[in-house]
Amino acid sequence: MLYRGQHIVFRQSKCSGMIVLSEKRGKTMADLGIRVVSVPDRALKAYLEERCPAIDFVLWDDDAEPSVRDLSVIDAVITPYAHSSRTVERLASLPRLKLVQTQSTGVDNLLGRVPPGVLLCSARGVHAASTAELAIGLAIASLRGIDVAARNMSRGIWQEERRLTLTDRKVALLGYGSIGQELHRKLTAFDVETIRIGQTARRDEHGDIHGIGDLVGLLSDTDILMSSLPLTPATAHLVNWAVLSAMKDGALFVNVGRGGVVDQDALAVELYSGRLSAAVDVTDPEPLPEGHPLWSAPNFLLTPHLGGNSSAFLPRIRRFLAEQMTRIGDGRPVVNQM
């Protein structure tokens, strides 16, 4: 990849799952001249000011104008965590903008809104542990009928039944980025057989990672399909009727990536037929519109995009952003460029 005459190569950090830009020659981050960075809340501003003295931080949240009158002084923006943001809508009004840093793993809400030539960096790796934990929680809740028991409790109903376990299931991981890798690590404690499916076929120290082209052929004897895919033109409605119909009777679909990866009409058909179950943290759109068939679908468990929004978020995002800002101040390569 070429950026302003600079040759850049990518390497993946094994410990963090983040993508690091390694410079072979040419300009450093210091050459971009990033000196003023806007942040979306006062607490984060104070945290970064204490740890990154080489950068000047200004406050800019979705409810107020930036704390500087002259927008031309802002070189970089840390966007709010919210999936929709007024700040994001105004990025094009910053004449000196050189970098946009998100607090989320997915960046689909920013595509087309970041001006050409501006670096876009995600918070890849920050949410992996929390989101993988929720994916496993959704799977267990659905398999063991915890959601059914919770509804029965509110009605005073005691209903004993034998349910499926996560233990001894065959699980296909669709998406093998930071969340997929964390899922793979956590699932080893549950005595499952794991199949890994990435956007490209490859091998690593654990063996084969299948490509997306192999997906349909891998599902006939898979008990659980867990998606952590981001939303891109290549993944939009990837989980469609052909994929869902290839899943075995009684299989479970779990989605903690992006709702737009799934053809929700096809999913609703499978759920109402009783052939499949699903437990998802994401939909398209969010929230689901009133009266959408998924609200009342059988064998369906829905959480309102809770994956990365946990007690683990704040300390991890602060450490990540402090490291990223320190890199900028020191003229070192940034991480997680999209």
CORKA-V165317 format. One record per helix or strand. SS is the DSSP state (a for helix, b for strand). FROM is the first residue (numbers start at 1). TO is the last residue. If there is no record, write none. Layout:
ss = (SS SS)
from = (FROM FROM)
to = (TO TO)
This chain:
ss = (b b b a b a b a b a a b b a a b a b b b a a b b a b a b a b a b a b b)
from = (2 6 19 29 36 42 56 71 76 86 91 99 119 128 146 170 178 193 202 207 212 216 224 239 241 252 259 262 264 277 293 300 311 335 337)
to = (3 12 25 32 39 51 59 73 78 89 93 101 121 144 154 174 190 197 204 210 214 218 227 239 246 255 261 262 273 280 296 302 330 335 337)
